[in-house]
Amino acid sequence: MIEKNLKWIFLVLLSIIWGSSFILIKKGLIGLTAYQLGSLRIIFTAFFLFLIGFKSFKNIKKTHYKPIIISSVLGTFIPVYMFALAETEIDSSIASILNSLTPLNTLIFGFFFFKMLFNKNQLFGVIIGLLGTLLLILSGAIYNPNQNYWFSIFVIIASVCYAFNVSIIKKYLQDLNAMSIAVGNFTVIIIPALIVLSFTGFFEAEFVSSSVVKESMYYLVLLAIFGTGIAKVMFNRLVQISNPIFSSSVTYTIPIVALFWGILDGEKLNYLQVIATIIILLGVFLSNRK
């Protein structure tokens, strides 16, 4: 009963945190390039996690090395760059909406690659949630015709990566605590992130001293600590106490928060998006009914 209630608490908290992450990415891109933002997000998060949970690294055994490496690449390294690249051309709210494809990808790839079964309610819930997502995309395209929707491909790539990551954690890292998984992930990718950052021109004195860059860095620190560090630990735990479909369904509720921030930042909301949001919530409800 405690875990049942806890998974809903995690779902709500992650919806708020990750729903707010998209606007933080948007603000961070004002002064930083996509590759700079992605690299710094990883680096800041790594230092934060090492500071609060480095001792948990000792829990990682040799059998965990391979899945942790794969999880770090698919669950963090690739997605942080994909979302940053996507938001150079499309609204933050649209990016969050496209991320709602994750549950469908989790169901499909979990079944074919990890032999994870799903029931009728989960299938119906995912389909209904997907229909709501498609309606949101179409309405966004109608009201924002000047945006380059080809950049949506980057979000779709990230959602596929997330789908694999959820299944990997559930199948191969179930016996490892959430903090150890997070610390292990960022131990693997901090060096590659530093290498990418070194090629972006970030360390040039004139660039770093820019007031616009400094402001973007404030948003980036919030994104790294809350949207990546704390959220990753919570999500790893959520995967362990629930099933992959429920865990990935957080991407259905994230757009609601992201749309709210988008409106405050001047992004447009129309009645079709409101209807689509209701459909998405219905999909979440159906996919988690017994």
LOBA-565249 format. One record per residue (C-alpha): residue in one letter; x, y, z. Coordinates in steps of 0.5 Angstrom, whole numbers, plus 500, padded with zeros to 3 digits. Each point is the difference from the previous one (the first is absolute). Example, Ala and Ser with C-alpha at 12.3 -4.5 7.8 and 13.67 -1.06 7.14 Angstrom:
<sites>
a525491516 s502507498 
</sites>
This chain:
<sites>
m500500500 i506505502 e503499493 k494500496 n499507503 l507502500 k500499492 w494505499 i504505504 f506499496 l496500494 v497507502 l507503502 l503498494 s495503496 i501506503 i508500500 w500497493 g495505497 s503506503 s507497497 f498502492 i499507502 l507500503 i503497494 k497506496 k503505505 g506497500 l501500492 i499507500 g508501502 l502493499 t500495494 a497494500 y506496501 q503504505 l493500504 g500492499 s507500503 l500504505 r493497503 i504493500 i506503504 f496504505 t496495501 a506495501 f503504505 f493501504 l499493500 f507498502 l500505506 i493497503 g501493498 f507498498 k500495506 s495496496 f505498495 k502494504 n494497499 i501499493 k503493498 k503497494 t493497497 h498507500 y505504496 k497498493 p493502501 i502506504 i504502494 i495499495 s495504505 s504506500 v501501493 l492498498 g497503506 t504507501 f506501495 i496500493 p494503503 v503506503 y503502493 m494498496 f495504504 a505506500 l500500492 a493499500 e498506504 t505504495 e494500495 i493498504 d497502506 s501497507 s493498501 i500496493 a507497502 s496497506 i494498496 l504496495 n504497506 s493497502 l502494495 t504497505 p495495503 l498498493 n507499498 t501496507 l495496499 i502498493 f507499501 g499497507 f496494497 f505499494 f507501503 f498498508 k494496499 m496504505 l493499499 f494505500 n493499502 k494503496 n499506505 q507502498 l500499493 f493504500 g503506504 v506500496 i496501494 i495505503 g506504503 l504500493 l493503496 g500505505 t508502499 l498500492 l495505501 l505504504 i505500495 l495501494 s497506504 g507503501 a502499493 i493504498 y502506505 n507500499 p501499493 n507503500 q504495504 n504495497 y496493502 w506496497 f504502506 s494495504 i504494497 f505502506 v495499505 i497494497 i508497500 a500502508 s493496501 v503494497 c506500504 y496501507 a496494498 f506496500 n502503506 v494498504 s500493498 i508500501 i499502508 k494496501 k503493497 y507501502 l501505506 q494498504 d505498506 l504507500 n497506504 a498506496 m506505502 s505495498 i497499493 a500508499 v507500503 g503495495 n496503494 f504507501 t506497502 v500496493 i498507496 i504506503 i506499497 p497499493 a496506502 l506504501 i503498494 v494503496 l500506504 s507501498 f499501493 t494505500 g504506502 f497501507 f507501503 e501506496 a501506505 e495505496 f495495500 v500498507 s500507503 s494501496 s494503504 v495496495 v504493502 k500502507 e492500500 s500494496 m504496505 y496502506 y494496496 l505495499 v502498507 l492500502 l499495494 a506496502 i499499507 f492499500 g499498493 t505495499 g504498507 i494500505 a495498494 k504494498 v501497507 m492501501 f499497493 n505494501 r496498506 l493501497 v502495495 q502495505 i494500504 s495500494 n500498493 p503503494 i494502497 f498504506 s507503501 s500503493 s493502500 v503506504 t501503493 y492500499 t500505506 i506504499 p497504494 i495503505 v505503504 a504502494 l494503496 f499505507 w507502500 g499501492 i494505501 l504504505 d506501495 g495502494 e499493497 k493500497 l495495503 n493498496 y494496502 l502494496 q506500505 v496500506 i496494497 a506496498 t502501507 i494497503 i501494495 i507499503 l498500507 l494495498 g506495497 v504501506 f494497504 l498495496 s507497499 n501499507 r493497502 k500493503 
</sites>
